[in-house]
């Protein structure tokens, strides 16, 4: 009887531990935002490939922005992102460029500009990326896999107890 209770308890604990993705990670703290800047050439499959230069003015929401029409801080951010292969991030909100927007879901004119620079067109993406706090990342990398593995071992132990209990029970019946 004890073996059955122990096996049932191990199964319950094992299933609970293996189901940890349902309740882990526990959010600790607020997301940590980063502000990204990325520049890449406009290619044929790009969502902005058909954008044309407006006839009048330099409307950023309606067309292509000439590099020289960007304010100096935006030009510096464009140059830095162009030079960096994967763009660059800033952590501090004060380090963002005031003339650029940083939405979480950029659209043309709001976080996405088409910039004409030296005869080529580039997509200039600026966005806010919310990263998970370090404690949540640690839960995903360490706690969840270890808990799942411990749950799996508990279920295996319960199965072993059940098999052992049956084999012992069968042996006692034969002796009688």
C-alpha positions as CSV (number, residue, x, y, z in Angstrom):
1,X,0.0,0.0,0.0
2,X,2.9,2.4,0.8
3,X,4.5,1.7,-2.6
4,X,1.2,2.7,-4.3
5,X,0.9,5.9,-2.3
6,X,4.6,6.7,-3.0
7,X,4.2,6.0,-6.7
8,X,1.0,8.1,-6.9
9,X,2.8,10.9,-5.1
10,X,5.8,10.7,-7.4
11,X,3.6,10.8,-10.4
12,X,1.8,13.8,-9.1
13,X,5.0,15.7,-8.3
14,X,6.6,14.6,-11.6
15,X,3.6,15.8,-13.7
16,X,3.6,19.1,-11.9
17,X,7.3,19.6,-12.5
18,X,7.1,18.5,-16.1
19,X,4.2,21.0,-16.6
20,X,6.4,23.9,-15.5
21,X,6.2,25.9,-18.7
22,X,2.5,26.5,-17.8
23,X,3.5,28.4,-14.7
24,X,7.1,29.4,-15.3
25,X,8.7,31.8,-15.8
26,X,7.3,34.1,-13.1
27,X,7.7,37.7,-14.3
28,X,10.1,39.6,-12.0
29,X,10.3,43.3,-12.7
30,X,9.4,45.2,-15.8
31,X,10.7,44.5,-19.3
32,X,14.0,46.1,-20.1
33,X,13.6,48.2,-23.3
34,X,16.3,48.7,-25.8
35,X,16.1,51.1,-28.7
36,X,17.5,49.6,-32.0
37,X,18.7,51.3,-35.2
38,X,19.1,49.2,-38.3
39,X,19.9,50.1,-41.9
40,X,19.7,47.7,-44.8
41,X,19.4,48.2,-48.6
42,X,15.9,48.3,-50.1
43,X,15.6,45.1,-52.1
44,X,12.9,43.8,-54.5
45,X,11.1,41.8,-51.8
46,X,11.1,44.7,-49.3
47,X,7.8,46.1,-48.1
48,X,9.0,49.6,-49.2
49,X,10.4,48.6,-52.6
50,X,7.7,50.6,-54.5
51,X,7.9,53.8,-52.6
52,X,8.7,56.9,-54.7
53,X,10.1,60.3,-54.0
54,X,7.2,62.8,-53.4
55,X,6.9,65.6,-56.0
56,X,6.6,68.4,-53.4
57,X,8.5,68.5,-50.1
58,X,10.1,65.6,-48.3
59,X,7.2,63.9,-46.5
60,X,8.6,61.1,-44.5
61,X,5.3,59.2,-44.3
62,X,4.6,59.4,-48.0
63,X,8.0,58.8,-49.7
64,X,11.7,58.7,-49.7
65,X,13.7,60.9,-47.5
66,X,16.9,62.4,-48.8
67,X,19.9,61.7,-46.5
68,X,20.7,65.5,-46.5
69,X,17.2,66.3,-45.2
70,X,17.7,64.2,-42.1
71,X,18.7,66.3,-39.0
72,X,22.3,65.9,-37.9
73,X,21.5,63.5,-35.0
74,X,19.4,61.2,-37.4
75,X,22.2,61.3,-40.0
76,X,24.7,60.3,-37.3
77,X,22.4,57.4,-36.2
78,X,22.0,56.4,-39.9
79,X,25.7,56.4,-40.5
80,X,26.4,54.4,-37.3
81,X,23.7,51.8,-38.2
82,X,25.0,51.6,-41.8
83,X,28.6,51.0,-40.6
84,X,27.5,48.3,-38.1
85,X,26.6,45.1,-39.7
86,X,23.6,44.4,-37.5
87,X,22.8,47.9,-36.4
88,X,23.2,49.2,-32.9
89,X,21.2,49.5,-29.7
90,X,21.0,52.2,-27.0
91,X,19.7,51.4,-23.5
92,X,19.0,54.9,-22.2
93,X,15.9,56.7,-23.5
94,X,17.9,59.9,-23.4
95,X,20.3,58.5,-26.0
96,X,17.5,58.2,-28.6
97,X,17.4,60.6,-31.5
98,X,14.6,63.1,-30.8
99,X,13.6,63.4,-34.5
100,X,13.1,59.6,-34.9
101,X,10.2,57.5,-33.5
102,X,10.8,54.2,-31.7
103,X,7.5,52.2,-31.9
104,X,7.4,48.5,-31.0
105,X,5.8,47.8,-34.4
106,X,7.3,50.1,-37.0
107,X,5.4,51.2,-40.1
108,X,6.4,53.4,-43.0
109,X,7.0,56.9,-41.6
110,X,6.8,55.7,-37.9
111,X,9.9,53.7,-37.1
112,X,10.7,53.0,-40.8
113,X,12.1,55.5,-43.2
114,X,13.3,55.0,-46.7
115,X,16.5,57.0,-47.1
116,X,18.2,57.8,-50.3
117,X,21.9,57.9,-49.8
118,X,24.7,58.1,-52.4
119,X,22.3,56.9,-55.2
120,X,21.0,53.9,-53.3
121,X,17.9,53.5,-51.1
122,X,18.0,52.1,-47.6
123,X,15.5,51.1,-45.0
124,X,16.2,52.9,-41.8
125,X,14.5,51.0,-38.9
126,X,14.2,52.4,-35.4
127,X,12.2,50.5,-32.9
128,X,11.7,49.6,-29.2
129,X,12.5,46.1,-28.3
130,X,11.4,45.0,-24.8
131,X,13.8,42.4,-23.4
132,X,13.0,40.1,-20.5
133,X,14.6,40.8,-17.1
134,X,17.7,38.7,-16.3
135,X,15.8,36.7,-13.6
136,X,13.2,35.6,-16.2
137,X,15.9,34.6,-18.6
138,X,17.6,32.6,-15.9
139,X,14.3,30.8,-15.2
140,X,14.0,29.9,-18.9
141,X,17.6,28.7,-19.2
142,X,18.1,26.9,-15.9
143,X,15.0,26.4,-13.8
144,X,12.6,25.2,-16.5
145,X,14.8,22.4,-17.9
146,X,16.0,21.2,-14.5
147,X,12.4,21.1,-13.2
148,X,11.3,19.2,-16.3
149,X,14.1,16.7,-15.9
150,X,13.4,16.2,-12.2
151,X,9.7,15.6,-13.0
152,X,10.6,13.1,-15.7
153,X,12.9,11.2,-13.2
154,X,10.1,11.3,-10.6
155,X,7.6,9.7,-13.1
156,X,10.3,7.1,-14.0
157,X,10.8,6.4,-10.2
158,X,7.0,6.0,-9.8
159,X,6.9,3.5,-12.7
160,X,9.8,1.6,-11.1
161,X,8.0,1.5,-7.8
162,X,4.9,0.2,-9.5
163,X,6.8,-2.5,-11.3
164,X,8.7,-3.5,-8.2
165,X,5.5,-3.5,-6.1
166,X,3.8,-5.8,-8.6
167,X,6.7,-8.2,-8.9
168,X,6.9,-8.4,-5.1
169,X,3.1,-8.9,-4.8
170,X,3.2,-11.7,-7.3
171,X,6.1,-13.4,-5.5
172,X,4.2,-13.4,-2.2
173,X,1.1,-14.9,-3.8
174,X,3.2,-17.7,-5.3
175,X,4.8,-18.5,-1.9
176,X,1.4,-19.0,-0.2
